[in-house]
Amino acid sequence: MVSIIGHRGGRNLWPENSIEGFRKLLELPVEGVEFDVHLTKAGEMLVIHDPTLDRTTERSGPVTELGLRENHKVRLKDNGGTIPTLDEVLDVFAGSAIELHVELKADHERKPYTGLEARAAALLDQRGMAARSIMTSFLPEVLATIREVAPHIRTLSSFDAKSVERYGLTDGLRRMLGLSDIIAIERHVLDQNWDTITELVPGDRLGAWVPNDEADIAYWLGKPIRQITTDRPDLAVAMRGA
């Protein structure tokens, strides 16, 4: 069975990376949730996708510049509450068995946050959630650091057209296979290069993101892969059940 992962909690259904969205996702029989983590200069790990506040909140500027607990003063758009901390998101999922896909982001200058890998891993350990967590990144250097500081936590490499440009398709995949338990590939790249990719990556280590409409979801649910990561987990669950 192909696992269903709610992308940013299910961003086509609820405000992305919001406590509301994460709570709603728990009402669906999905296998996992994906969300994004940035690190502020005050040392807080905040769950938000972009390195800036502009797109998803009523404020602007770099996420990393937020002061201590200032995230609770920043309103998400579409009545989505405020920016949660990683600890607050883990609170939502503490009583469940859902798989946690924790993506470590880069800052507004596209630089990885120094120490974020160790901080995030330590919190997952502290909360007793490391065994059902997967730490993810597009960047091989971040994945390498995760392997160094938290070898007991599974890793996932996100791979898209920019990854192909940067690392090459086969060379990039071979590099990521050495750093990742799972490789999640943008669906167009995966579809266009299916034969080449599946010769390198076993199906139980392969994922597709982000199929969102009925035809696309049905297509990928029918493929021999581990998971799909989707903005419409409700639709994916309904289609898999049918």
C-alpha positions as CSV (number, residue, x, y, z in Angstrom):
1,M,0.0,0.0,0.0
2,V,1.3,3.5,-0.9
3,S,1.5,5.7,2.2
4,I,-0.1,9.1,2.2
5,I,1.8,12.1,3.6
6,G,0.0,15.4,4.3
7,H,2.2,18.1,2.7
8,R,2.5,21.1,5.1
9,G,-0.4,19.5,6.9
10,G,-2.6,19.6,3.8
11,R,-2.2,23.1,2.5
12,N,-5.0,23.0,-0.1
13,L,-7.4,22.3,2.7
14,W,-6.2,24.4,5.6
15,P,-3.7,27.1,6.2
16,E,-0.3,25.5,5.6
17,N,1.9,24.6,8.6
18,S,-0.8,25.7,11.0
19,I,-1.9,24.0,14.2
20,E,-5.4,24.0,12.9
21,G,-4.3,22.1,9.7
22,F,-2.2,19.6,11.7
23,R,-5.2,18.8,14.0
24,K,-7.5,18.4,11.1
25,L,-5.0,16.1,9.4
26,L,-5.1,13.8,12.4
27,E,-8.8,13.2,11.6
28,L,-7.8,11.4,8.4
29,P,-6.3,7.9,8.1
30,V,-3.0,9.1,6.7
31,E,0.4,7.6,7.4
32,G,2.4,10.8,7.8
33,V,2.7,14.5,7.9
34,E,5.3,16.8,6.4
35,F,6.2,20.2,7.7
36,D,9.1,22.7,7.6
37,V,11.5,24.1,10.2
38,H,13.4,27.3,10.3
39,L,15.7,28.5,13.1
40,T,15.6,32.1,14.5
41,K,18.6,34.0,15.9
42,A,16.8,33.8,19.2
43,G,17.2,30.0,19.0
44,E,13.6,29.0,18.4
45,M,12.7,26.4,15.8
46,L,9.6,27.6,14.0
47,V,7.4,25.6,11.6
48,I,6.9,27.7,8.5
49,H,7.8,26.9,4.8
50,D,9.3,30.1,3.4
51,P,12.5,31.8,4.8
52,T,10.5,35.1,4.8
53,L,7.1,35.9,6.4
54,D,5.7,37.6,3.3
55,R,3.7,34.9,1.6
56,T,2.0,33.1,4.5
57,T,1.7,35.7,7.2
58,E,0.5,39.3,7.8
59,R,4.1,40.4,8.4
60,S,7.2,40.6,6.2
61,G,10.9,40.1,6.6
62,P,13.2,37.1,7.3
63,V,11.9,34.4,9.7
64,T,15.3,34.2,11.4
65,E,15.0,37.8,12.6
66,L,12.0,37.1,14.8
67,G,12.7,37.7,18.5
68,L,12.0,35.3,21.3
69,R,8.3,34.3,21.3
70,E,7.6,36.9,18.7
71,N,6.2,34.2,16.5
72,H,3.0,34.2,18.6
73,K,2.4,37.8,17.5
74,V,2.6,37.0,13.8
75,R,-0.7,36.0,12.3
76,L,-0.9,33.5,9.5
77,K,-3.1,34.5,6.6
78,D,-6.6,32.9,6.2
79,N,-7.2,32.8,9.9
80,G,-4.6,30.2,10.4
81,G,-3.5,31.3,13.9
82,T,0.1,32.2,14.6
83,I,3.4,30.6,13.6
84,P,3.9,27.4,15.7
85,T,7.2,26.3,17.2
86,L,8.4,22.8,16.5
87,D,7.6,21.8,20.1
88,E,4.0,22.9,19.7
89,V,3.6,20.9,16.5
90,L,5.0,17.9,18.2
91,D,2.4,18.4,20.9
92,V,-0.3,17.9,18.3
93,F,1.1,14.6,17.2
94,A,2.3,13.3,20.5
95,G,-0.7,11.0,21.1
96,S,-0.7,9.5,17.6
97,A,1.5,7.1,15.7
98,I,1.7,9.3,12.6
99,E,5.1,9.4,10.8
100,L,6.7,12.9,11.1
101,H,8.5,14.2,8.0
102,V,10.6,17.1,9.4
103,E,12.1,19.2,6.6
104,L,15.0,21.4,7.6
105,K,15.0,24.6,5.6
106,A,17.7,27.1,4.6
107,D,17.5,30.8,5.5
108,H,16.6,33.8,3.3
109,E,20.2,33.8,1.9
110,R,19.8,30.1,1.0
111,K,22.3,29.1,3.7
112,P,21.6,26.1,6.0
113,Y,21.1,27.1,9.7
114,T,24.1,26.2,11.8
115,G,23.2,23.6,14.4
116,L,19.6,23.1,13.3
117,E,20.1,19.4,12.6
118,A,21.3,18.7,16.1
119,R,18.7,20.9,17.7
120,A,15.8,19.3,15.9
121,A,17.1,15.8,16.5
122,A,17.6,16.5,20.2
123,L,14.0,17.7,20.5
124,L,12.7,14.6,18.7
125,D,14.7,12.4,21.1
126,Q,13.5,14.4,24.1
127,R,9.9,14.0,23.0
128,G,10.3,10.3,22.3
129,M,9.4,10.7,18.7
130,A,12.7,10.0,16.9
131,A,11.8,6.4,15.9
132,R,8.8,7.6,13.9
133,S,10.5,10.7,12.5
134,I,12.2,11.3,9.2
135,M,14.4,14.3,8.8
136,T,14.4,15.7,5.3
137,S,16.2,18.2,3.1
138,F,17.1,19.1,-0.4
139,L,20.7,19.7,0.5
140,P,23.2,16.9,0.7
141,E,25.3,18.8,3.3
142,V,22.3,19.0,5.6
143,L,21.6,15.3,5.2
144,A,25.2,14.4,5.9
145,T,25.1,16.5,9.1
146,I,21.9,14.7,10.2
147,R,23.7,11.3,9.6
148,E,26.6,12.6,11.7
149,V,24.7,14.0,14.7
150,A,21.6,11.7,14.7
151,P,22.5,8.4,12.9
152,H,19.5,6.8,14.6
153,I,16.9,9.0,12.8
154,R,15.9,8.2,9.2
155,T,16.6,10.7,6.5
156,L,14.8,11.7,3.3
157,S,16.2,13.6,0.3
158,S,13.8,15.8,-1.6
159,F,14.7,15.9,-5.3
160,D,13.4,18.1,-8.1
161,A,14.3,19.7,-11.5
162,K,16.7,22.1,-9.7
163,S,18.4,19.1,-8.1
164,V,18.9,17.6,-11.5
165,E,20.5,20.8,-12.7
166,R,22.7,21.1,-9.7
167,Y,23.9,17.5,-9.2
168,G,22.8,15.6,-12.4
169,L,20.1,13.0,-12.4
170,T,22.0,9.7,-11.9
171,D,25.0,11.2,-10.1
172,G,22.7,13.2,-7.8
173,L,20.5,10.2,-7.0
174,R,23.5,8.0,-6.2
175,R,24.8,10.8,-3.9
176,M,21.5,11.1,-2.2
177,L,21.1,7.3,-1.8
178,G,24.2,7.3,0.3
179,L,22.7,9.9,2.6
180,S,19.0,9.0,2.6
181,D,16.7,6.2,3.5
182,I,14.1,7.6,1.2
183,I,14.2,9.8,-1.9
184,A,11.1,11.8,-2.6
185,I,11.0,13.1,-6.2
186,E,8.9,15.9,-7.8
187,R,6.3,14.0,-9.8
188,H,7.2,15.4,-13.2
189,V,10.8,14.5,-12.8
190,L,9.9,11.1,-11.6
191,D,7.5,10.4,-14.4
192,Q,9.8,11.7,-17.2
193,N,12.7,9.6,-15.9
194,W,10.9,6.6,-14.4
195,D,13.0,3.9,-15.9
196,T,16.3,5.5,-15.1
197,I,15.2,6.4,-11.5
198,T,13.7,3.0,-10.7
199,E,16.8,1.2,-11.9
200,L,18.7,3.1,-9.2
201,V,16.1,3.6,-6.4
202,P,14.2,0.7,-5.0
203,G,10.4,1.3,-4.8
204,D,10.3,1.0,-1.0
205,R,12.7,3.9,-0.8
206,L,10.9,6.1,-3.4
207,G,8.3,8.8,-3.1
208,A,6.4,11.2,-5.3
209,W,5.4,14.8,-4.6
210,V,3.0,16.6,-4.9
211,P,0.1,15.0,-6.8
212,N,-3.0,16.9,-6.0
213,D,-5.8,16.3,-8.5
214,E,-7.8,13.1,-8.9
215,A,-6.1,11.8,-12.0
216,D,-2.6,12.5,-10.7
217,I,-3.3,11.0,-7.3
218,A,-4.8,7.8,-8.9
219,Y,-1.7,7.5,-11.2
220,W,0.8,7.6,-8.3
221,L,-1.3,5.5,-6.0
222,G,-1.0,2.8,-8.7
223,K,2.8,3.0,-8.9
224,P,5.1,0.6,-6.9
225,I,6.5,3.4,-4.6
226,R,6.6,3.9,-0.8
227,Q,4.6,7.2,-0.5
228,I,3.0,10.2,-2.0
229,T,3.2,13.6,-0.4
230,T,0.0,15.6,-1.3
231,D,-1.8,18.9,-0.5
232,R,-5.1,16.9,-0.8
233,P,-4.7,14.1,1.7
234,D,-8.5,13.9,1.9
235,L,-8.8,13.1,-1.8
236,A,-5.9,10.6,-1.6
237,V,-7.5,8.8,1.3
238,A,-10.8,8.6,-0.5
239,M,-9.3,7.3,-3.7
240,R,-7.1,4.7,-2.0
241,G,-10.1,3.4,-0.1
242,A,-12.1,3.1,-3.3
